[in-house]
């Protein structure tokens, strides 16, 4: 009798777990929100987005809507962009969505832009939000030229020339940037702006301060909802 009861409990547990998994998958597939992929910058990691994820969740996003792409920031930004392309496909497969929203910071702007413009990613990106993005490079990269990523991030590099040739905001994707004269890392600070994007000047915010700036993050969230 005890053995029968044990078997019965095991079967019921397996059924419950299977049902939970099916429900979670169904919830992800039927979410009304576009999945958000956060892309960190130089020396960063997925943990940089803790404040943004907490704010988005507080405003109605679920954990299944939010993703953070982690990559090796020393390597070529083109290589990181290729990894982002794979990651986007994984997110689309997981969620059942047709498009994602991308939110980047700092060098993550180069990774995101290369994916969208050079790797055919544009049709899969609904919104692209660049927070203090190094979209046209920064002279601060001169301090880390031992890394290929910084060589590419230095103004006038072959990478940047190729990246920013032609339309800076192609296709139906909606683009926006946030930049500040108090940034201190993106030099000149206007490097973040993209021609054809909604470029938002933040009166005074530091480069890393943007990652926890509630006003900016909420503005980004509002942009993604449009």
C-alpha positions as CSV (number, residue, x, y, z in Angstrom):
1,X,0.0,0.0,0.0
2,X,2.8,2.4,0.9
3,X,4.6,1.5,-2.4
4,X,1.4,2.2,-4.3
5,X,0.9,5.5,-2.6
6,X,4.5,6.5,-3.4
7,X,4.0,5.6,-7.1
8,X,0.8,7.6,-7.2
9,X,2.4,10.7,-5.7
10,X,5.2,10.5,-8.2
11,X,2.8,10.3,-11.1
12,X,0.8,13.2,-9.8
13,X,3.9,15.3,-9.3
14,X,5.1,14.5,-12.9
15,X,1.7,15.5,-14.2
16,X,1.7,18.8,-12.2
17,X,5.2,19.6,-13.4
18,X,4.3,19.0,-17.0
19,X,1.2,21.1,-16.7
20,X,3.2,23.9,-15.1
21,X,5.7,23.8,-18.0
22,X,3.0,23.8,-20.6
23,X,1.4,26.8,-18.9
24,X,4.6,28.7,-18.7
25,X,5.3,28.1,-22.4
26,X,1.8,29.1,-23.3
27,X,2.1,32.3,-21.2
28,X,5.4,33.2,-23.0
29,X,3.9,32.5,-26.4
30,X,0.8,34.6,-25.8
31,X,2.4,37.5,-24.0
32,X,1.0,40.8,-25.3
33,X,4.4,42.5,-24.8
34,X,7.3,42.5,-27.2
35,X,10.3,40.7,-25.6
36,X,13.0,43.1,-24.5
37,X,16.7,42.3,-25.0
38,X,19.2,44.4,-23.0
39,X,22.7,44.7,-24.5
40,X,25.5,45.8,-22.1
41,X,28.6,47.8,-22.9
42,X,32.4,47.6,-22.5
43,X,33.5,45.8,-19.3
44,X,29.8,45.2,-18.6
45,X,27.6,42.1,-18.2
46,X,24.0,41.1,-17.9
47,X,23.9,42.2,-14.3
48,X,24.1,45.8,-15.4
49,X,20.4,45.7,-16.2
50,X,19.1,44.8,-12.7
51,X,17.6,48.2,-12.1
52,X,16.0,48.3,-15.6
53,X,14.5,44.8,-15.2
54,X,13.1,45.6,-11.7
55,X,11.5,48.8,-13.0
56,X,10.0,47.0,-16.1
57,X,8.7,44.2,-13.9
58,X,7.1,46.7,-11.5
59,X,5.3,48.2,-14.5
60,X,3.9,45.0,-15.8
61,X,6.6,43.1,-17.7
62,X,7.1,39.5,-16.7
63,X,10.4,37.7,-16.3
64,X,9.6,35.9,-19.5
65,X,9.5,39.2,-21.4
66,X,13.0,40.3,-20.3
67,X,16.3,39.0,-21.6
68,X,19.9,40.2,-21.2
69,X,22.5,39.3,-23.9
70,X,26.0,38.6,-22.4
71,X,29.0,38.7,-24.6
72,X,32.8,39.0,-24.5
73,X,33.4,42.7,-24.7
74,X,37.1,42.4,-25.7
75,X,36.3,40.8,-29.1
76,X,35.2,42.5,-32.3
77,X,31.8,44.1,-32.1
78,X,31.0,42.3,-35.3
79,X,31.5,39.0,-33.6
80,X,29.4,40.1,-30.7
81,X,26.7,41.2,-33.1
82,X,26.7,37.8,-34.7
83,X,26.2,36.3,-31.3
84,X,23.3,38.8,-30.8
85,X,21.7,37.5,-34.0
86,X,21.7,34.0,-32.6
87,X,20.4,35.2,-29.2
88,X,17.5,37.1,-30.9
89,X,16.5,33.9,-32.8
90,X,16.5,32.0,-29.5
91,X,14.3,34.6,-27.8
92,X,11.9,34.6,-30.7
93,X,11.7,30.8,-30.6
94,X,11.2,30.8,-26.8
95,X,8.5,33.5,-26.7
96,X,6.8,32.8,-30.0
97,X,7.1,36.5,-30.8
98,X,7.9,37.9,-34.3
99,X,10.0,40.8,-33.2
100,X,12.0,42.0,-30.2
101,X,12.8,45.4,-28.6
102,X,16.5,46.1,-28.0
103,X,17.8,48.4,-25.3
104,X,21.6,49.0,-25.3
105,X,24.1,50.9,-23.3
106,X,27.5,52.3,-24.3
107,X,29.4,49.9,-26.6
108,X,26.3,47.8,-26.8
109,X,25.2,50.4,-29.3
110,X,27.8,49.2,-31.8
111,X,26.8,45.6,-31.2
112,X,23.1,46.4,-31.7
113,X,23.6,48.7,-34.7
114,X,25.9,46.2,-36.5
115,X,23.3,43.4,-36.0
116,X,20.4,45.6,-37.3
117,X,22.3,47.2,-40.3
118,X,24.8,44.6,-41.4
119,X,23.5,41.2,-40.3
120,X,19.9,41.6,-41.5
121,X,18.4,42.1,-38.1
122,X,16.2,45.1,-38.8
123,X,13.0,43.2,-39.6
124,X,13.2,41.4,-36.3
125,X,13.7,44.6,-34.2
126,X,10.5,46.7,-33.4
127,X,12.3,49.3,-31.3
128,X,15.9,50.1,-30.7
129,X,16.7,52.3,-27.7
130,X,20.3,53.4,-27.2
131,X,21.3,54.7,-23.8
132,X,24.6,56.6,-23.9
133,X,25.5,54.4,-26.9
134,X,28.9,54.7,-28.5
135,X,27.2,54.9,-31.9
136,X,29.8,57.1,-33.5
137,X,32.6,56.1,-31.2
138,X,34.4,57.8,-28.3
139,X,37.9,59.1,-27.8
140,X,37.8,57.4,-24.4
141,X,38.4,54.2,-26.3
142,X,42.0,55.4,-26.7
143,X,42.7,54.1,-23.2
144,X,41.8,50.5,-24.1
145,X,43.2,49.9,-27.6
146,X,44.7,46.6,-26.5
147,X,41.1,45.3,-27.1
148,X,39.8,45.0,-30.7
149,X,36.5,46.3,-29.5
150,X,38.1,49.5,-28.5
151,X,40.0,49.9,-31.7
152,X,36.7,49.6,-33.5
153,X,35.1,52.1,-31.1
154,X,37.7,54.8,-31.6
155,X,36.3,57.7,-33.9
156,X,37.4,57.3,-37.5
157,X,37.9,53.5,-37.3
158,X,37.2,51.4,-40.4
159,X,34.5,49.6,-38.3
160,X,32.6,52.9,-37.6
161,X,33.0,54.1,-41.1
162,X,31.4,51.0,-42.4
163,X,28.7,50.9,-39.7
164,X,27.5,54.5,-40.2
165,X,27.6,54.6,-43.9
166,X,24.2,55.1,-45.5
167,X,20.9,55.2,-43.5
168,X,21.6,55.2,-39.7
169,X,18.0,54.2,-38.9
170,X,16.9,51.8,-41.6
171,X,13.6,50.2,-42.2
172,X,10.4,50.2,-40.0
173,X,12.3,49.9,-36.7
174,X,11.7,52.8,-34.4
175,X,14.9,54.3,-33.0
176,X,15.6,56.5,-30.0
177,X,18.7,57.6,-28.1
178,X,19.4,59.2,-24.7
179,X,22.6,61.2,-24.2
180,X,24.1,63.8,-21.8
181,X,26.9,66.4,-21.6
182,X,27.7,64.9,-18.2
183,X,28.4,61.4,-19.6
184,X,32.1,61.6,-19.3
185,X,32.8,58.4,-21.3
186,X,31.1,59.0,-24.6
187,X,33.3,61.8,-26.0
188,X,32.0,63.8,-27.6
189,X,28.7,63.1,-25.9
190,X,26.8,63.8,-29.1
191,X,28.3,60.6,-30.6
192,X,25.2,58.8,-29.3
193,X,22.8,60.5,-31.6
194,X,21.5,58.7,-34.7
195,X,20.3,60.5,-37.8
196,X,16.5,59.8,-38.1
197,X,16.1,58.7,-34.4
198,X,14.3,60.5,-31.6
199,X,17.4,61.8,-29.9
200,X,16.7,62.8,-26.2
201,X,19.1,65.1,-24.4
202,X,19.3,64.4,-20.7
203,X,20.5,67.5,-18.9
204,X,23.1,65.9,-16.7
205,X,23.7,62.2,-16.1
206,X,26.9,60.2,-15.9
207,X,27.7,57.2,-18.2
208,X,27.1,54.5,-15.5
209,X,24.4,56.6,-13.8
210,X,22.1,56.0,-16.8
211,X,21.8,52.4,-15.8
212,X,19.9,53.3,-12.7
213,X,18.3,56.6,-13.8
214,X,14.6,55.9,-13.2
215,X,13.5,58.9,-15.3
216,X,15.5,57.7,-18.3
217,X,14.5,54.1,-17.9
218,X,10.9,55.0,-17.6
219,X,11.2,57.1,-20.7
220,X,12.7,54.1,-22.5
221,X,9.9,52.0,-21.3
222,X,7.4,54.5,-22.6
223,X,9.2,54.6,-26.0
224,X,8.9,50.8,-26.2
225,X,5.2,51.0,-25.7
226,X,4.6,53.3,-28.7
